[in-house]
């Protein structure tokens, strides 16, 4: 199988597209398959009788808890390695380890041992966080060195492409009357194939140029953000985890309950994935904006609208539009937030990215747990899902208010 070779040092622009594509495929494996293959396969698992909605919520929460643990590890890893006196592990090495683990853990879901599945989903969450944080940090640094930082948005098309492909594949599996175990096997094989394609790209140490080093050294002198600013920004970003996760976990189930028998049910999840790809591509083509928090506020407003539309208009049009609006800013807002993290803390961006991802993970854990709690106390599943989605939308809209307050309280200084 052909491989994407490692970046060539022949010039500042060498290999920039190779790096961007490798980053996109890396996130497609870790997020589109390792995390979100569960969503289109969930109706198949319910139909096979291997899980019920309560067990599905638990499986989702264990995966998101693993994502939190992985993100915390990314944050603490430099400190731990210094304390233990161990040799630094480069970001590319962590990416490889996470991708290999994702492949094995996805294939492990084929084993008919339900008691094992929560542990596999937990470990898959850890692996996906490692791949996300270190792919983002490594690829963004490589692209910045080559003078094309905006191309970093290309990386974040990966989750959407993985989600869209996974949704369409699951639809074909349902039509062919495949079992959920066969679906997990197919996704595991796909993860192995994509990992093999990009394996050679992720090698070598993290690149820091003279220009980057100078900028890093100068940034704290020009502006040093306080703990309040860093903490509030992190909380605002973390609320997005709760805001999207209920729809991203239960969309096929919610749609089937609202539109029983519709032939279009299996298209809503791929529409979400296509929206993710479009949003990421648009993010790379936006004109330079001095304050990315305006972009984040707009992204959260768009995503909150998508959540509410699917609640207030539970029709074919409503679910399609809601899925698209939910997907458009999904990874674009992550791209903006990671760029903002590099602006705020250029000398320790990877650790701050890990903190942001950890808080995002907390929101993801709360979402499915809240659904399980509300379903147990609602007259119908529809009522429980509707209330949960309304709370999720409120969290996203509250984040908009936080970003606007940050813009006013901590304006970005002119260069």
C-alpha positions as CSV (number, residue, x, y, z in Angstrom):
1,X,0.0,0.0,0.0
2,X,1.4,3.5,-0.9
3,X,2.5,5.6,2.0
4,X,2.8,9.4,2.4
5,X,6.5,9.9,2.9
6,X,8.0,12.0,5.7
7,X,8.3,15.8,5.2
8,X,11.3,16.8,3.0
9,X,13.5,19.5,4.4
10,X,14.4,20.8,1.0
11,X,12.5,24.1,1.4
12,X,10.0,25.9,3.7
13,X,7.1,24.9,1.4
14,X,8.2,21.3,1.0
15,X,5.6,18.8,2.0
16,X,3.0,21.2,3.2
17,X,0.1,19.4,1.5
18,X,1.5,16.1,2.5
19,X,1.4,17.2,6.1
20,X,-2.1,18.7,5.9
21,X,-3.5,15.5,4.2
22,X,-1.7,13.3,6.8
23,X,-3.2,15.4,9.6
24,X,-6.7,15.1,8.1
25,X,-6.4,11.3,7.7
26,X,-5.0,11.0,11.2
27,X,-8.0,12.8,12.7
28,X,-10.4,10.8,10.4
29,X,-9.1,7.6,12.0
30,X,-9.0,8.9,15.6
31,X,-12.2,10.9,15.5
32,X,-14.3,9.7,12.6
33,X,-13.7,6.0,13.4
34,X,-12.2,5.7,16.9
35,X,-14.8,8.1,18.4
36,X,-17.8,8.5,16.1
37,X,-18.2,5.1,14.4
38,X,-20.2,4.3,17.5
39,X,-23.0,6.7,16.5
40,X,-24.0,5.2,13.1
41,X,-23.5,1.7,14.5
42,X,-25.6,2.3,17.6
43,X,-29.0,1.6,15.8
44,X,-27.5,-1.6,14.5
45,X,-26.4,-2.6,18.1
46,X,-29.8,-1.7,19.4
47,X,-31.5,-3.8,16.6
48,X,-29.1,-6.7,17.4
49,X,-30.2,-6.5,21.0
50,X,-26.6,-6.3,22.3
51,X,-27.3,-3.0,24.1
52,X,-30.2,-0.8,25.2
53,X,-30.3,3.0,25.4
54,X,-29.1,3.0,29.0
55,X,-26.1,0.8,28.1
56,X,-25.4,2.9,25.0
57,X,-25.3,6.0,27.1
58,X,-22.8,4.3,29.4
59,X,-20.6,3.2,26.5
60,X,-20.6,6.7,25.1
61,X,-19.7,8.2,28.5
62,X,-16.8,5.8,29.0
63,X,-15.4,6.8,25.7
64,X,-15.7,10.5,26.5
65,X,-14.2,9.9,29.9
66,X,-11.3,8.2,28.2
67,X,-11.0,11.3,26.0
68,X,-10.8,13.4,29.1
69,X,-8.1,11.2,30.6
70,X,-6.1,11.3,27.4
71,X,-6.4,15.1,27.2
72,X,-5.2,15.5,30.8
73,X,-2.3,13.2,30.1
74,X,-1.4,15.5,27.1
75,X,-1.5,18.5,29.5
76,X,0.6,16.8,32.2
77,X,2.9,14.7,30.0
78,X,5.8,17.3,29.8
79,X,5.8,17.8,33.6
80,X,5.6,14.1,34.3
81,X,8.5,13.3,31.9
82,X,10.6,16.0,33.6
83,X,9.8,14.7,37.0
84,X,10.7,11.2,36.1
85,X,13.8,12.2,34.2
86,X,12.6,10.4,31.0
87,X,13.6,11.2,27.5
88,X,11.1,13.5,25.7
89,X,8.7,11.7,23.4
90,X,8.1,13.7,20.2
91,X,4.5,14.5,19.1
92,X,4.8,12.4,16.0
93,X,5.6,9.3,18.1
94,X,2.4,9.9,20.2
95,X,0.4,10.2,17.0
96,X,1.6,6.8,15.8
97,X,0.9,5.2,19.1
98,X,-2.6,6.6,19.2
99,X,-3.4,5.5,15.7
100,X,-2.1,2.0,16.3
101,X,-4.2,1.8,19.5
102,X,-7.3,3.1,17.7
103,X,-7.0,0.3,15.1
104,X,-6.7,-2.4,17.7
105,X,-9.5,-1.1,19.9
106,X,-11.9,-0.7,17.0
107,X,-11.3,-4.3,15.9
108,X,-11.7,-5.3,19.6
109,X,-15.4,-4.3,19.5
110,X,-16.0,-7.3,17.3
111,X,-15.4,-9.6,20.2
112,X,-18.9,-10.6,21.6
113,X,-18.0,-9.7,25.2
114,X,-20.2,-6.8,26.3
115,X,-18.5,-6.6,29.7
116,X,-15.3,-5.7,27.8
117,X,-16.8,-3.0,25.6
118,X,-16.7,-0.2,28.2
119,X,-13.0,-0.7,28.7
120,X,-12.4,-0.7,24.9
121,X,-14.4,2.4,24.4
122,X,-12.6,4.1,27.4
123,X,-9.2,3.2,25.9
124,X,-10.3,4.4,22.4
125,X,-11.2,7.7,24.0
126,X,-7.7,8.0,25.5
127,X,-6.1,7.2,22.1
128,X,-8.3,9.7,20.2
129,X,-7.3,12.5,22.6
130,X,-3.6,11.7,22.1
131,X,-4.0,11.7,18.3
132,X,-6.1,14.9,18.3
133,X,-3.8,16.9,20.5
134,X,-0.5,15.8,19.1
135,X,-1.7,15.7,15.5
136,X,-2.9,19.3,15.9
137,X,0.3,20.5,17.6
138,X,2.7,18.7,15.3
139,X,0.9,19.6,12.0
140,X,0.2,23.2,12.9
141,X,3.9,23.7,13.9
142,X,5.1,22.1,10.7
143,X,2.8,24.2,8.5
144,X,3.7,27.4,10.4
145,X,7.3,26.6,9.7
146,X,6.6,26.4,6.0
147,X,4.7,29.7,6.0
148,X,1.3,28.2,5.5
149,X,-0.5,28.3,8.9
150,X,-3.9,28.8,7.3
151,X,-3.6,25.4,5.7
152,X,-4.0,24.0,9.2
153,X,-7.8,24.1,8.6
154,X,-7.3,21.3,6.1
155,X,-6.4,19.0,9.0
156,X,-9.8,19.5,10.6
157,X,-11.6,18.2,7.5
158,X,-10.6,14.7,8.7
159,X,-13.2,14.1,11.3
160,X,-16.0,15.2,9.0
161,X,-14.7,13.0,6.2
162,X,-14.6,10.1,8.6
163,X,-18.0,10.8,9.9
164,X,-19.6,11.1,6.4
165,X,-17.9,8.0,5.2
166,X,-18.9,6.1,8.3
167,X,-22.5,7.2,8.0
168,X,-22.8,6.2,4.4
169,X,-21.0,2.9,5.1
170,X,-23.4,2.2,8.0
171,X,-26.4,2.9,5.8
172,X,-25.1,0.4,3.3
173,X,-24.5,-2.1,6.1
174,X,-28.1,-1.7,7.3
175,X,-29.4,-2.2,3.8
176,X,-27.4,-5.3,3.5
177,X,-28.6,-6.6,6.9
178,X,-25.1,-6.7,8.4
179,X,-24.7,-7.2,12.1
180,X,-23.1,-4.6,14.3
181,X,-20.1,-6.8,14.8
182,X,-19.5,-6.9,11.0
183,X,-19.7,-3.1,11.1
184,X,-17.1,-2.8,13.7
185,X,-14.8,-5.2,11.7
186,X,-15.3,-3.1,8.6
187,X,-14.4,0.1,10.4
188,X,-11.4,-1.5,12.0
189,X,-10.0,-2.6,8.7
190,X,-10.5,0.9,7.3
191,X,-8.7,2.4,10.2
192,X,-5.7,0.0,9.6
193,X,-5.6,0.9,5.9
194,X,-5.7,4.7,6.5
195,X,-3.1,4.4,9.2
196,X,-0.7,2.5,6.9
197,X,-1.0,5.3,4.3
198,X,0.1,8.1,6.7
199,X,2.5,6.1,9.0
200,X,5.7,7.4,7.5
201,X,4.7,11.0,7.5
202,X,4.6,11.1,11.3
203,X,8.2,10.7,12.2
204,X,11.0,12.8,13.5
205,X,11.0,15.5,16.2
206,X,8.9,18.6,16.5
207,X,10.2,21.4,14.3
208,X,11.0,24.8,15.8
209,X,12.6,27.4,13.6
210,X,14.6,30.4,14.5
211,X,11.6,32.6,13.6
212,X,9.3,30.5,15.8
213,X,11.7,30.6,18.7
214,X,12.1,34.4,18.5
215,X,8.3,34.9,18.4
216,X,7.9,32.5,21.3
217,X,10.4,34.4,23.4
218,X,9.0,37.8,22.5
219,X,5.3,37.0,23.0
220,X,5.3,36.9,26.9
221,X,7.0,40.3,26.9
222,X,4.4,41.8,24.6
223,X,1.4,40.3,26.4
224,X,1.1,37.8,29.2
225,X,-2.5,36.6,29.7
226,X,-3.6,36.2,33.3
227,X,-5.2,33.1,34.9
228,X,-8.6,34.6,34.7
229,X,-8.5,35.1,31.0
230,X,-7.0,31.7,30.3
231,X,-9.5,30.0,32.6
232,X,-12.6,31.7,31.3
233,X,-11.6,31.0,27.7
234,X,-11.0,27.4,28.6
235,X,-14.4,27.1,30.2
236,X,-16.1,28.7,27.1
237,X,-14.4,26.2,24.8
238,X,-15.2,23.3,27.1
239,X,-19.0,24.1,26.9
240,X,-18.9,23.2,23.3
241,X,-18.2,19.6,24.3
242,X,-21.5,19.4,26.1
243,X,-23.3,21.5,23.4
244,X,-22.8,19.2,20.5
245,X,-22.3,15.7,22.1
246,X,-25.9,14.8,22.7
247,X,-26.8,15.3,19.0
248,X,-23.5,13.7,17.9
249,X,-24.2,10.6,20.0
250,X,-27.9,10.0,19.5
251,X,-28.8,11.7,16.2
252,X,-29.7,8.5,14.4
253,X,-31.8,7.3,17.4
254,X,-33.6,10.6,17.8
255,X,-34.4,10.8,14.1
256,X,-35.7,7.2,14.0
257,X,-38.0,8.0,16.9
258,X,-39.3,11.3,15.3
259,X,-39.6,10.0,11.7
260,X,-40.3,6.2,11.9
261,X,-40.0,4.4,8.6
262,X,-38.5,7.4,6.7
263,X,-36.1,6.3,3.9
264,X,-33.9,9.3,4.7
265,X,-33.0,8.5,8.3
266,X,-29.5,7.3,7.5
267,X,-28.5,10.5,5.7
268,X,-28.6,12.9,8.6
269,X,-25.3,11.6,10.1
270,X,-23.5,11.9,6.8
271,X,-24.9,15.4,6.3
272,X,-23.4,16.3,9.7
273,X,-20.0,15.0,8.4
274,X,-20.3,16.9,5.1
275,X,-21.0,20.0,7.1
276,X,-17.8,19.4,9.2
277,X,-15.7,19.2,6.0
278,X,-17.3,22.3,4.4
279,X,-16.8,24.3,7.7
280,X,-13.1,23.3,8.0
281,X,-12.4,24.2,4.3
282,X,-14.1,27.6,4.8
283,X,-12.1,28.2,7.9
284,X,-8.9,28.0,5.8
285,X,-10.1,30.6,3.3
286,X,-11.4,33.2,5.7
287,X,-9.5,36.5,5.6
288,X,-7.1,37.2,8.5
289,X,-9.0,38.2,11.7
290,X,-7.1,39.9,14.5
291,X,-9.4,38.5,17.2
292,X,-10.4,34.9,16.6
293,X,-12.9,35.1,19.5
294,X,-15.3,36.8,17.1
295,X,-15.1,33.7,14.9
296,X,-15.6,31.4,17.9
297,X,-18.7,33.3,19.0
298,X,-20.2,33.0,15.4
299,X,-19.3,29.3,15.3
300,X,-21.1,28.7,18.7
301,X,-24.1,30.6,17.6
302,X,-24.4,28.6,14.4
303,X,-24.0,25.3,16.3
304,X,-26.5,26.3,18.9
305,X,-29.0,27.1,16.2
306,X,-28.5,23.7,14.6
307,X,-29.3,22.0,17.9
308,X,-32.5,24.0,18.5
309,X,-33.7,23.5,14.9
310,X,-33.7,19.8,15.3
311,X,-35.8,20.1,18.5
312,X,-38.3,22.7,17.3
313,X,-38.7,21.4,13.8
314,X,-38.5,17.5,14.1
315,X,-39.1,17.0,10.4
316,X,-37.0,15.8,7.5
317,X,-36.1,19.5,6.7
318,X,-35.4,20.3,10.3
319,X,-33.1,17.3,10.9
320,X,-31.2,17.9,7.7
321,X,-30.7,21.6,8.3
322,X,-29.9,21.0,12.0
323,X,-27.3,18.4,11.1
324,X,-25.7,20.7,8.6
325,X,-25.6,23.7,11.0
326,X,-24.2,21.5,13.8
327,X,-21.5,20.2,11.6
328,X,-20.3,23.4,9.9
329,X,-18.5,24.9,12.9
330,X,-17.7,21.5,14.6
331,X,-13.9,21.4,13.8
332,X,-13.7,25.0,12.6
333,X,-14.2,26.2,16.1
334,X,-11.5,23.8,17.3
335,X,-9.1,25.2,14.6
336,X,-9.8,28.8,15.8
337,X,-9.4,27.8,19.5
338,X,-6.1,26.0,18.9
339,X,-4.8,29.0,17.0
340,X,-5.9,31.2,19.9
341,X,-4.1,28.9,22.3
342,X,-0.9,29.4,20.4
343,X,-1.5,33.2,20.6
344,X,-2.1,33.2,24.3
345,X,0.6,30.8,25.3
346,X,3.1,30.4,22.5
347,X,5.7,28.9,24.8
348,X,3.5,26.1,26.2
349,X,0.7,25.8,23.6
350,X,0.6,22.0,23.6
351,X,-0.1,21.9,27.4
352,X,-2.8,24.6,27.1
353,X,-4.3,22.7,24.1
354,X,-4.5,19.7,26.3
355,X,-6.3,21.6,29.0
356,X,-8.8,22.9,26.5
357,X,-9.4,19.4,25.2
358,X,-9.8,18.1,28.7
359,X,-12.5,20.6,29.5
360,X,-14.1,19.8,26.2
361,X,-14.0,16.2,27.3
362,X,-15.8,17.0,30.6
363,X,-18.7,18.4,28.6
364,X,-18.8,15.3,26.5
365,X,-19.1,13.1,29.6
366,X,-21.9,15.1,31.1
367,X,-24.0,15.0,27.9
368,X,-24.7,11.3,27.6
369,X,-25.0,10.9,31.4
370,X,-27.6,13.7,31.4
371,X,-29.5,12.0,28.6
372,X,-29.7,8.7,30.6
373,X,-30.9,10.6,33.7
374,X,-33.5,12.5,31.8
375,X,-34.8,9.5,29.9
376,X,-35.3,7.7,33.2
377,X,-37.5,10.6,34.5
378,X,-39.4,11.5,31.3
379,X,-42.8,10.2,30.2
380,X,-41.4,9.4,26.7
381,X,-37.9,9.2,25.2
382,X,-38.8,12.1,22.9
383,X,-39.4,14.4,25.9
384,X,-36.1,13.4,27.5
385,X,-34.1,14.0,24.4
386,X,-35.8,17.4,23.7
387,X,-35.0,18.7,27.2
388,X,-31.4,17.5,26.9
389,X,-31.0,19.2,23.5
390,X,-32.5,22.4,24.8
391,X,-30.0,22.5,27.6
392,X,-27.2,21.8,25.2
393,X,-28.2,24.7,23.0
394,X,-28.4,27.0,26.0
395,X,-24.8,26.0,26.9
396,X,-23.6,27.0,23.4
397,X,-25.5,30.3,23.5
398,X,-24.0,31.0,26.9
399,X,-20.6,30.5,25.5
400,X,-21.3,33.2,22.9
401,X,-21.9,35.6,25.7
402,X,-18.6,34.6,27.4
403,X,-16.6,35.2,24.2
404,X,-18.2,38.6,23.7
405,X,-17.3,39.5,27.3
406,X,-13.7,38.3,26.8
407,X,-13.4,40.5,23.7
408,X,-14.5,43.5,25.6
409,X,-12.5,42.8,28.8
410,X,-9.3,41.6,27.1
411,X,-8.9,43.2,23.6
412,X,-6.3,41.9,21.3
413,X,-3.5,44.4,21.0
414,X,-2.3,45.6,17.6
415,X,0.9,44.1,16.4
